[in-house]
């Protein structure tokens, strides 16, 4: 025989979750500190970014998309200024993706350098 579960209100469910997982009690951290405690590892992100930037398929896809944007921009008529503006923003977005990956790679290199400098036994 199946038991019927009592339907709880949103407030009751929230109170239940709070009592089950109290941030300060379980982790000894306040919620803002928790985000820092589980932040993605800079080294791991840097390694993935390096792999993505070195991946020929990824590079080819970027170049192909960029070429398609440039072709669309060049073939647009003078009256299609709104379409050209959209193309421009898409190209900027594409460039930002690559820039963010390069930033992750640079962060990894800085972190590795800092860890090397701070190694115990180093003078």
C-alpha positions as CSV (number, residue, x, y, z in Angstrom):
1,X,0.0,0.0,0.0
2,X,1.4,3.4,-1.0
3,X,1.7,6.1,1.5
4,X,0.3,9.5,0.6
5,X,2.8,12.3,1.1
6,X,1.5,15.5,2.6
7,X,1.8,18.3,0.1
8,X,3.9,21.1,1.6
9,X,3.7,24.8,0.8
10,X,6.7,26.5,-0.7
11,X,7.6,28.1,2.6
12,X,7.4,24.8,4.4
13,X,9.7,23.2,1.8
14,X,12.1,26.1,2.1
15,X,12.2,25.7,5.9
16,X,12.8,22.0,5.5
17,X,15.7,22.6,3.2
18,X,17.2,25.2,5.5
19,X,17.0,22.8,8.5
20,X,18.6,20.0,6.5
21,X,21.5,22.0,5.2
22,X,22.5,24.8,7.4
23,X,25.5,26.6,5.8
24,X,27.2,27.7,9.0
25,X,26.7,24.5,10.8
26,X,27.8,22.1,8.1
27,X,30.6,24.1,6.5
28,X,31.4,26.8,9.0
29,X,31.1,29.3,6.2
30,X,28.7,32.0,5.3
31,X,27.0,31.7,1.9
32,X,29.3,34.2,0.1
33,X,32.4,32.4,1.4
34,X,30.9,29.1,0.2
35,X,31.0,30.3,-3.4
36,X,34.8,31.0,-3.1
37,X,35.3,27.6,-1.4
38,X,33.9,25.7,-4.4
39,X,35.2,28.1,-7.2
40,X,36.4,26.2,-10.2
41,X,40.1,25.3,-10.1
42,X,42.1,27.8,-12.1
43,X,44.6,25.1,-13.2
44,X,41.9,22.8,-14.5
45,X,40.1,25.6,-16.3
46,X,43.4,26.7,-17.8
47,X,44.2,23.2,-19.1
48,X,40.8,22.9,-20.7
49,X,41.1,26.4,-22.3
50,X,44.6,25.5,-23.6
51,X,43.2,22.3,-25.1
52,X,40.3,24.2,-26.7
53,X,42.6,26.8,-28.2
54,X,44.9,24.2,-29.5
55,X,42.1,22.1,-31.0
56,X,42.1,22.3,-34.8
57,X,38.4,21.7,-35.1
58,X,37.7,24.5,-32.6
59,X,39.9,26.9,-34.5
60,X,38.4,25.9,-37.9
61,X,34.9,26.4,-36.5
62,X,35.9,29.9,-35.2
63,X,37.4,30.8,-38.6
64,X,34.4,29.5,-40.5
65,X,31.9,31.4,-38.4
66,X,34.0,34.5,-38.6
67,X,34.2,34.2,-42.4
68,X,30.4,33.7,-42.6
69,X,29.9,36.9,-40.6
70,X,32.3,38.9,-42.8
71,X,30.6,37.6,-46.0
72,X,27.2,38.5,-44.6
73,X,28.5,42.0,-43.7
74,X,30.1,42.6,-47.1
75,X,27.0,41.4,-49.0
76,X,24.6,43.5,-47.0
77,X,22.9,46.5,-48.7
78,X,23.3,50.1,-47.4
79,X,19.7,49.9,-46.1
80,X,20.5,46.9,-43.9
81,X,22.3,48.8,-41.1
82,X,20.4,46.9,-38.4
83,X,21.5,43.6,-39.8
84,X,25.2,44.8,-40.0
85,X,25.0,45.9,-36.4
86,X,23.8,42.4,-35.4
87,X,26.6,40.9,-37.3
88,X,29.1,43.2,-35.6
89,X,27.8,42.2,-32.1
90,X,28.0,38.5,-33.1
91,X,31.6,38.9,-34.2
92,X,32.4,40.7,-30.9
93,X,30.7,37.8,-29.0
94,X,32.8,35.3,-30.9
95,X,36.0,37.3,-30.1
96,X,35.0,37.5,-26.5
97,X,34.8,33.7,-26.3
98,X,38.3,33.4,-27.5
99,X,39.5,36.2,-25.3
100,X,38.0,34.5,-22.2
101,X,39.7,31.2,-23.1
102,X,43.0,33.1,-23.4
103,X,42.3,34.7,-20.1
104,X,41.8,31.3,-18.4
105,X,45.1,30.1,-19.9
106,X,46.9,33.2,-18.6
107,X,45.3,32.8,-15.1
108,X,46.5,29.2,-15.1
109,X,50.0,30.3,-16.0
110,X,50.0,32.9,-13.3
111,X,48.7,30.5,-10.7
112,X,51.4,27.9,-11.6
113,X,54.0,30.6,-11.4
114,X,52.8,31.7,-8.0
115,X,52.6,28.2,-6.7
116,X,56.2,27.6,-7.9
117,X,57.4,30.8,-6.1
118,X,55.6,29.8,-2.9
119,X,56.8,26.2,-2.8
120,X,58.2,25.3,0.6
121,X,62.0,25.0,0.6
122,X,62.4,27.7,-2.0
123,X,64.5,30.8,-1.1
